[in-house]
């Protein structure tokens, strides 16, 4: 008992020291977090916003985002049709990328227990997927703007994302990037997708997105099956040449079709009945370049023996109603690879405006006001 009594004061001093140390570290981190958040808000209030370079890379578009402390910059595919942001993390079973794989144990701000360490799975329309656990760490954009305790998926098993370190999900939902940065960026973002891998487009947030996109016209965002989580707009018709193809109503209550704007889907998907008419009209207008054939789900023809610069690709216009028409350039109508040219639309049950039709357009999403704006870039995207 005497030994215990002699040890007790030392133990109490040690315990007090530990409590003070933990309090100091926690307080310092809270202060740093607060200063970082205030810095981000100040940046936006000064009218600068954030504008990031965007590069075409294989099946998608890559943007650089930093994770952890010290910051590890990673190339993420950005996707307006997905709400989950995720990166490949060690240990990783199927990772394939040129950049280092994020190691949670090397980050001093990493945490997997703020709201519980729970498994998560993200799957996509093309059968690709990412599985892992939901975690938290600091996410950093350019100009030192950072978001402490950002929630994302730390993936240990992926399929279909070779070359990318993960995905930046910009769909609107609880705990999405848009939700977690609302106070800083006011649920506003915009982008311009470059048509060539040698060109640079942009992904912008907040005031900078408004300035960079400068919409020529705006259309309403409309509710879909998941409310306003997905970015739906009403598409009334598609015109090819002089022929107007009426879009069928999804719910029978309107003369338009709800379509998703998606930066993660390469080609536009149309109802099978509309696609069949579009394909037939395309073949009729391009009859001198036949015969036509099917490549997967696409209508194609061979360009051998033809001068590409002399081929007149038919005009296709997306009509949103009230004279709000978006006429696509020829580069957005067909996909040209080697000596083959394919109509860059496919028939499907789900209706989507894909990235091929969004090339070289400035597209602004104002989510809180439920609007999306369009304008044409001058020839090509410019960062």
PyMOL commands that set and color helices and strands:
alter all, ss='L'
color gray80, all
select helices_A, chain A and resi 2-45+104-106+142-144+177-180+182-185+207-213+272-285+287-289+308-310+330-333+355-358
alter helices_A, ss='H'
color red, helices_A
select strands_A, chain A and resi 50-57+60-67+72-79+86-88+119-123+129-140+146-159+166-169+188-192+200-205+217-220+222-224+227-235+237-240+243-246+257-261+268-270+292-295+298-302+316-319+325-328+334-337+340-343+345-347+352-353+361-366+371-376
alter strands_A, ss='S'
color yellow, strands_A
deselect
rebuild
show_as cartoon
